[in-house]
Amino acid sequence: MSTQDRSHTLAPETIQALSKLAQPTLLLRSFTNQTNPQTARTLLEDYRVNSAGKFTYKFIDPNSDPVSARNANVTVDGTVVLEMASIPKS
């Protein structure tokens, strides 16, 4: 996404880094119903679009989905967890 004042535009360095991700990357972000994830969703969608299919994201509400939150080691609202795929050893 781009805006006239460039306040919501990814830096060229960010776009380059996203395009060079070596392996699939998943970002988990926790949000409860007390926070609004829209700004983060907009930014993360820009990351996804510029990643050549290697970056995805998922929001977890620790209140409504405590199992997923526990599995991701999410203990507080606003936690970010970044997971990169393991590369099998040959």
MOQUI-V503992 format. One record per pair of residues at least 24 apart in sequence whose C-alpha atoms are under 10 Angstrom apart, sorted by sequence separation. I is the first residue (numbers start at 0). J is the second residue. D is the distance in whole Angstrom. If there is no record, write none. Layout:
# MOQUI-V503992
I | J | D
I | J | D
This chain:
# MOQUI-V503992
56 | 80 | 10
56 | 81 | 9
24 | 50 | 10
56 | 82 | 10
23 | 50 | 9
31 | 58 | 9
55 | 82 | 10
18 | 46 | 9
23 | 51 | 10
24 | 52 | 9
25 | 53 | 8
26 | 54 | 8
27 | 55 | 9
28 | 56 | 8
29 | 57 | 9
30 | 58 | 7
31 | 59 | 8
32 | 60 | 8
54 | 82 | 10
17 | 46 | 7
18 | 47 | 10
23 | 52 | 8
24 | 53 | 6
25 | 54 | 6
26 | 55 | 6
27 | 56 | 6
28 | 57 | 6
29 | 58 | 6
30 | 59 | 6
31 | 60 | 5
32 | 61 | 10
54 | 83 | 9
16 | 46 | 10
17 | 47 | 8
18 | 48 | 10
19 | 49 | 10
20 | 50 | 7
22 | 52 | 10
23 | 53 | 4
24 | 54 | 5
25 | 55 | 5
26 | 56 | 5
27 | 57 | 5
28 | 58 | 5
29 | 59 | 5
30 | 60 | 5
31 | 61 | 7
32 | 62 | 8
53 | 83 | 10
7 | 38 | 10
14 | 45 | 9
17 | 48 | 9
18 | 49 | 6
19 | 50 | 8
20 | 51 | 8
22 | 53 | 6
23 | 54 | 6
24 | 55 | 6
25 | 56 | 5
26 | 57 | 6
27 | 58 | 6
28 | 59 | 6
29 | 60 | 6
30 | 61 | 7
31 | 62 | 6
32 | 63 | 9
53 | 84 | 10
14 | 46 | 8
17 | 49 | 6
18 | 50 | 5
19 | 51 | 8
20 | 52 | 9
21 | 53 | 8
22 | 54 | 9
23 | 55 | 8
24 | 56 | 8
25 | 57 | 8
26 | 58 | 8
27 | 59 | 7
28 | 60 | 9
29 | 61 | 7
30 | 62 | 9
31 | 63 | 8
9 | 42 | 8
13 | 46 | 8
16 | 49 | 9
17 | 50 | 5
18 | 51 | 6
20 | 53 | 7
29 | 62 | 10
31 | 64 | 10
7 | 41 | 9
8 | 42 | 9
14 | 48 | 10
15 | 49 | 8
16 | 50 | 8
17 | 51 | 8
18 | 52 | 9
19 | 53 | 9
20 | 54 | 8
7 | 42 | 8
14 | 49 | 6
15 | 50 | 9
17 | 52 | 9
18 | 53 | 8
9 | 45 | 8
13 | 49 | 9
14 | 50 | 8
17 | 53 | 8
18 | 54 | 9
8 | 45 | 9
9 | 46 | 8
13 | 50 | 10
17 | 54 | 8
7 | 45 | 10
29 | 68 | 8
9 | 49 | 9
28 | 68 | 10
0 | 41 | 8
27 | 68 | 9
36 | 77 | 9
0 | 42 | 8
29 | 71 | 10
34 | 76 | 8
28 | 71 | 10
33 | 76 | 9
34 | 77 | 9
0 | 44 | 9
1 | 45 | 9
27 | 71 | 8
29 | 73 | 7
31 | 75 | 9
32 | 76 | 10
0 | 45 | 6
28 | 73 | 9
29 | 74 | 9
30 | 75 | 9
31 | 76 | 6
0 | 46 | 10
27 | 73 | 9
29 | 75 | 8
30 | 76 | 5
31 | 77 | 8
29 | 76 | 5
30 | 77 | 6
0 | 48 | 9
28 | 76 | 9
29 | 77 | 5
30 | 78 | 8
28 | 77 | 7
29 | 78 | 5
30 | 79 | 10
27 | 77 | 10
28 | 78 | 6
29 | 79 | 7
27 | 78 | 8
28 | 79 | 5
29 | 80 | 9
27 | 79 | 6
28 | 80 | 6
26 | 79 | 7
27 | 80 | 5
28 | 81 | 9
26 | 80 | 6
27 | 81 | 6
25 | 80 | 8
26 | 81 | 5
27 | 82 | 8
25 | 81 | 6
26 | 82 | 6
24 | 81 | 7
25 | 82 | 5
26 | 83 | 9
24 | 82 | 6
25 | 83 | 6
23 | 82 | 8
24 | 83 | 4
25 | 84 | 8
23 | 83 | 6
24 | 84 | 6
22 | 83 | 7
23 | 84 | 6
24 | 85 | 10
21 | 83 | 9
22 | 84 | 6
23 | 85 | 9
20 | 83 | 10
21 | 84 | 9
22 | 85 | 8
23 | 86 | 10
22 | 86 | 8
21 | 86 | 10
